[in-house]
Each structure stands twice: as C-alpha cells, then as structure tokens.
Amino acid sequence: MKKLLLLCSLFVGTSALVSCSSDDDSSDGGGDPVATSITLTADVTSIELGSSVTLSVMNDLDEDVTGTSTYFASGATLSSNVFTPTAGGEYTIHATNGELVSNTITVTVDLPLVEASDSFVIDGTQEYTTNTGAFAFAGATETNVVVMYFNPYESVDNGDGTFSYPNDLYIGIGFQTEGPTGTNPDTGEAAWTLEDLTPPTGDYTWYGSEWDGTTVPGAFEAFIIANSEDIVGFEDDQTIIESVVFNLATITWPTETEDGLLEATYTITLTDGTVIEGEYSGASGIYSLQSGRPGFALDVPASTLVSKTSNLN
C-alpha cells in the first residue's frame, strides 16, 4: 500500500512538471508569423503609350498579397494592380499593404513613333499637319540662279474670310535657269514663266549660311513654325540648324483644268539633337513672297514676280 501511494505521488509530480513545461513553451514565440516587408514587381518596365503594366506584390512570408495591396503611380492612387498610363514619361510606382510600404519601380512610357504623311514630325512623336504644299518664288541672282522656298503648311479657314497658318515650314533652295523666257504684256519686260520656275527634281545639298548663291542645286536655310510657335523662327540664327536633307520627287504646276502635283520629303536636324522629318504629297502651288505671305526678304536682285496660283489661300 505504501508503494502504491509513493507511485501515485511520483505520477502527480511528473504530470505537474510536464504541465508547467508545456505552459512555458506556449508563452514564448507562439501564434501565427507576421509579415514585416513587401516586394513590388512589374511584368514590364518600359512600354509604349496605350499599353499596360501589371503589378504584383509578395510579402516576406512568400505570400501573394497582390489583391489586398494599394498601388500608387507618381503619387496618384491606382484603381487596381494594372497601370494604363494616359501620357508619356517616367512614372515611379510603389505599393502599400497595411502599414508596409514596398520598394519603388520606375516605368518608362514612350510615345509611339509617327511616320510623317502630309505633315512634319518632331522627334518621331509630335505630328503637325501640312495640308497644302507650295513653292514661294523669292527672286533670282544676276546669273539667273532662281531662289525659291519649298513651303508645306497648314491652311485653316477662320470662317471670316481670313486664314491662319499654325504649321508653316520653309526650306530655301537655289537652282540654275536660263533666265526669264516670258514677256510682261503690260510693260514688255522679261517675265518668269511657270516653266522657268520649275525646280529640278532630286536631292538638294545643304550649305546653310555658307551657300555662295552659285553652287546648285543647293539648300541654304530653313524655318519651322509648329502650332504657331517658332522652332526655327524668321529671326533665329540659322546656326541652330545642323543639316537639312531635301528631296524633290515630283513637281508639276496646276492649270485651269488640272491640279498640279508636288511630292517631297525632308529631314531637318538641329544642333540640340531635335529632328524634324516631313513628307508632302498632294496638289502643288506657287506664289511670290512679295505678293504672298510677308515675313522675310532675301538679298537678291528684284525680278518680275508671278502671282500665286488660285488654289492657294
């Protein structure tokens, strides 16, 4: 009987020890683990405008918390984890989940490249319409080198009998002629005909301010107005132009019964790296600078000038 009591006492004591040990273990580090950081990732970090970026978030417990996270793009809260930008540029994106803040990702949004068509395009992305194409007759030198300006522009009807020209581009060219072959019926003086003033097709070499007025066919200056703002204005120094590539593919003048045709391409590169690429293919026209739009004059002898063709505004 004494042995039985002793065994019972030992059993109760051992159980108490085991119970205390178990209680001590549960009070030290027990419960579910808690995340302490989150990591943001994107499926792409460079897109063209119109595309989207899909964002994902994982915590340091290897749990996907994409659906319970909040996303920000350059300070603006996104409605979901899919970011569809509405403008080009760089965006800094981060996420939050509760009090946790993620790393930052930079997403670059490029504007889609635009190919010029009856327009000129600046740096491949900004397009400016030129719905009219013409040549402006500026005069001729004593050696019968004709100076003209290739002039694609946008003509906008203001609705009150006037027109505005928000996009207006000029490339000055020179080419050799035999001289005026027509006769002014009023004065009997020599007069330039449309045939005299038809520039030869092909490439025109860029000489810039170094053009001597005799090396032909040559191009010597350019002016660019885009959305009524000067890119290269009439008062600007031409040294900001690094090069001009001008190709005249087709030129015929309009008649009383048929439209003429003007087809040309050009690339103007500025010294700051800006590139203006243009193309015009459509009806042609011709006007005199002195009877057409004012703005600048050339240091060339005055000549009998033609008036603008009726298709020009």
C-alpha atoms as one frame of an Amber mdcrd trajectory, in Angstrom:
protein
   0.000   0.000   0.000   2.843   2.422   0.811   4.470   1.594  -2.513   1.224
   2.366  -4.324   0.932   5.756  -2.622   4.545   6.550  -3.491   3.963   5.725
  -7.148   0.875   7.912  -7.236   2.797  10.786  -5.688   5.543  10.440  -8.272
   2.972  10.345 -11.109   1.237  13.504  -9.914   4.525  15.354  -9.543   5.711
  14.341 -13.003   2.408  15.447 -14.545   2.699  18.816 -12.875   6.189  19.271
 -14.220   5.098  18.324 -17.719   2.144  20.671 -17.495   4.293  23.588 -16.360
   6.806  22.907 -19.086   4.050  22.939 -21.721   2.676  26.243 -20.432   6.088
  27.825 -20.550   6.615  26.784 -24.226   3.306  28.291 -25.441   4.022  31.674
 -23.904   7.374  32.043 -25.718   7.013  32.721 -29.536   3.642  31.109 -30.072
   0.928  32.242 -32.640   0.933  32.895 -36.463   4.003  34.585 -38.062   3.589
  38.219 -39.176   4.965  39.726 -42.439   7.465  42.551 -41.997   8.067  43.611
 -45.621   6.561  43.525 -49.120   8.162  43.485 -52.565   6.645  45.059 -55.679
   7.355  43.687 -59.164   6.115  44.600 -62.655   5.786  42.428 -65.724   7.422
  45.187 -67.826   9.107  48.489 -67.014   9.120  50.079 -70.470   6.010  50.370
 -72.651   4.514  52.435 -75.448   1.594  54.717 -74.668  -1.596  52.679 -74.911
  -0.107  49.566 -73.285  -0.406  48.482 -69.636   1.825  47.310 -66.789   0.669
  44.516 -64.447   1.908  44.844 -60.866   2.362  42.105 -58.251   3.199  42.143
 -54.530   4.692  39.376 -52.366   5.437  39.582 -48.658   8.448  38.146 -46.879
   6.418  35.066 -45.904   6.228  34.205 -49.607   2.545  35.078 -49.695   0.928
  36.751 -52.703  -0.770  39.895 -51.419  -1.377  41.498 -54.816  -5.133  41.644
 -54.342  -5.010  43.285 -50.918  -2.392  45.921 -51.754  -2.859  49.535 -52.831
  -0.836  50.974 -55.731   0.468  54.462 -56.479   1.947  55.926 -59.696   3.857
  59.173 -59.164   1.650  59.935 -56.165  -1.702  59.089 -57.792  -3.665  56.146
 -56.403  -4.393  53.421 -58.949  -7.728  51.628 -59.077  -6.115  48.210 -59.462
  -2.801  46.481 -59.970  -2.987  47.178 -63.738  -1.444  50.538 -64.665  -2.506
  52.056 -68.014  -0.861  55.494 -68.373  -2.523  58.245 -70.387   0.637  60.228
 -71.147   4.248  59.518 -71.951   7.097  59.962 -69.486   8.551  58.252 -66.426
   6.384  57.079 -63.526   7.541  55.985 -60.050   5.316  53.225 -58.693   5.063
  51.760 -55.200   2.554  49.711 -53.204   1.309  49.551 -49.638  -0.227  46.676
 -47.696  -1.445  47.733 -44.309   1.437  49.652 -42.780   4.012  48.031 -45.050
   5.475  50.061 -47.939   7.119  48.389 -50.920  10.152  49.210 -52.990   9.781
  51.711 -55.864   9.740  50.770 -59.562  10.265  53.216 -62.441   8.133  52.649
 -65.541   9.038  54.441 -68.772   6.193  55.211 -71.168   7.308  56.009 -74.713
   5.140  57.786 -77.239   4.572  55.674 -80.365   6.674  56.696 -83.343   4.755
  58.596 -86.011   5.525  58.487 -89.724   5.056  61.799 -91.485   2.324  61.943
 -94.123   1.342  65.401 -95.390   2.881  66.554 -92.147   6.128  67.025 -90.294
   7.034  65.116 -87.151   9.325  66.360 -84.396  11.489  63.721 -82.709   9.320
  60.944 -84.077   6.330  61.650 -81.843   4.828  65.125 -82.334   2.997  65.423
 -85.658   1.974  68.684 -87.325  -0.319  68.630 -90.353   0.644  70.377 -93.598
  -2.386  70.125 -95.855  -1.063  72.499 -98.520   2.169  72.373-100.494   3.706
  75.195-102.488   6.851  76.901-103.663   7.450  80.565-102.905   9.343  82.474
-105.602  11.806  84.854-103.933  13.765  86.123-106.918  16.869  85.382-108.924
  20.509  86.328-108.913  22.265  88.152-111.726  23.412  84.767-113.040  19.801
  83.523-113.200  20.002  81.250-110.178  16.397  81.146-109.013  15.777  81.262
-105.276  12.599  79.598-104.039  11.222  78.234-100.822   9.622  74.842-100.538
   6.660  75.606 -98.280   4.359  72.922 -96.874   1.878  74.439 -94.430  -1.479
  74.008 -92.742  -4.155  76.369 -94.005  -7.029  76.901 -91.562 -10.189  78.744
 -92.616 -11.123  81.117 -89.803 -14.656  81.431 -91.119 -14.466  85.186 -91.600
 -12.732  85.317 -94.943  -9.276  85.008 -93.385  -6.915  82.088 -92.999  -4.310
  81.175 -90.394  -1.220  79.018 -90.765  -0.366  77.297 -87.460   2.087  74.889
 -89.079   4.391  76.536 -91.584   7.726  75.238 -92.850  10.183  76.685 -95.368
  13.322  75.277 -96.976  15.239  77.727 -99.132  16.678  76.292-102.349  18.539
  77.598-105.372  18.775  76.184-108.880  20.160  77.303-112.221  17.875  78.554
-115.006  18.272  80.096-118.436  16.564  83.230-117.203  13.024  84.532-117.732
  11.618  83.484-121.080   8.222  85.209-120.893   7.198  88.810-121.574   5.103
  91.042-119.366   2.235  92.140-121.683   1.842  95.443-119.868   5.453  96.562
-119.781   7.153  94.418-122.391   9.772  93.440-119.804  11.062  89.914-119.427
   8.926  87.832-117.092   9.339  84.489-115.431   7.011  81.736-116.565   5.945
  78.693-114.546   8.152  76.591-116.781  11.123  78.823-115.927  10.399  78.394
-112.230  10.080  74.616-112.168  12.796  73.350-109.824  14.648  70.192-110.871
  13.763  67.005-109.048  16.315  65.194-106.918  18.408  65.963-103.833  19.445
  69.453-102.795  22.773  69.732-100.979  22.688  71.625 -97.683  25.143  74.520
 -97.480  23.491  76.637 -94.833  24.905  80.122 -94.390  27.934  79.127 -96.469
  25.914  78.916 -99.672  27.552  81.171-102.258  24.485  81.630-104.451  26.091
  79.820-107.362  26.599  76.212-106.259  23.405  74.460-107.329  21.151  72.744
-106.679  21.570  73.790-103.092  19.624  74.424 -99.893  20.654  77.280 -97.652
  18.144  77.991 -94.868  15.009  76.700 -93.166  12.247  77.990 -90.926   9.825
  75.906 -88.864   6.651  77.043 -87.128   4.722  74.337 -85.257   1.343  75.048
 -83.684   2.048  78.784 -84.105   5.297  78.529 -82.123   8.756  79.067 -83.585
  11.003  76.023 -83.702  13.317  77.925 -86.021  11.821  81.399 -86.400  12.477
  84.019 -89.041  14.603  85.972 -86.574  16.565  82.964 -85.310  20.197  82.346
 -86.119  20.466  79.651 -88.780  23.449  78.164 -86.968  20.992  76.230 -84.786
  20.396  74.058 -87.867  22.944  71.288 -88.215  21.746  69.839 -91.510  18.869
  69.665 -93.980  18.137  66.780 -96.336  15.634  67.761 -99.018  14.454  65.589
-101.893  12.021  66.800-104.515  10.450  63.758-106.157   7.752  65.321-108.357
   6.666  68.827-109.325   4.060  69.905-111.860   2.132  73.174-111.689  -1.649
  73.463-111.637  -3.528  74.515-114.755  -7.041  75.810-115.289  -8.300  72.253
-115.629  -5.927  70.106-113.575  -4.251  70.162-110.190  -0.516  70.133-110.112
   1.414  67.545-108.116   4.118  68.113-105.514   5.904  65.228-103.790   8.828
  65.840-101.445  10.494  64.540 -98.298  12.800  66.335 -95.905  14.730  65.948
 -92.663  15.940  68.913 -90.625  18.352  68.246 -87.752  19.059  70.918 -85.157
  22.265  71.254 -83.168  20.430  70.329 -79.937  19.545  66.932 -81.418  15.965
  67.751 -82.395  14.966  66.022 -85.650  12.107  67.209 -87.869  11.052  64.743
 -90.557   8.413  65.628 -93.118   6.565  64.459 -96.209   4.180  66.162 -98.565
   2.315  64.571-101.441  -0.547  66.483-102.989  -1.623  69.452-105.047   1.063
  71.999-105.860   1.015  75.763-105.944   3.341  78.707-106.387   3.277  82.258
-105.070   5.505  85.277-104.828   6.888  86.147-101.424   6.212  89.798-102.132
   2.593  89.180-103.090   2.006  86.322-100.698   2.787  85.973 -97.020   5.273
  88.531 -95.636   7.921  87.724 -93.075  11.352  87.875 -94.594  13.272  89.097
 -97.637  16.290  87.846 -99.499  19.307  89.839-100.547  18.829  89.126-104.250
  18.080  91.457-107.149  14.375  92.154-107.660  12.713  90.296-110.507   9.364
  90.328-112.215   7.310  88.024-109.994   4.425  85.710-110.617   1.279  85.974
-108.508   0.123  82.973-106.502  -1.856  80.230-108.169  -5.581  80.239-107.475
  -5.517  77.056-105.402  -3.584  78.736-102.571  -5.087  80.569 -99.600
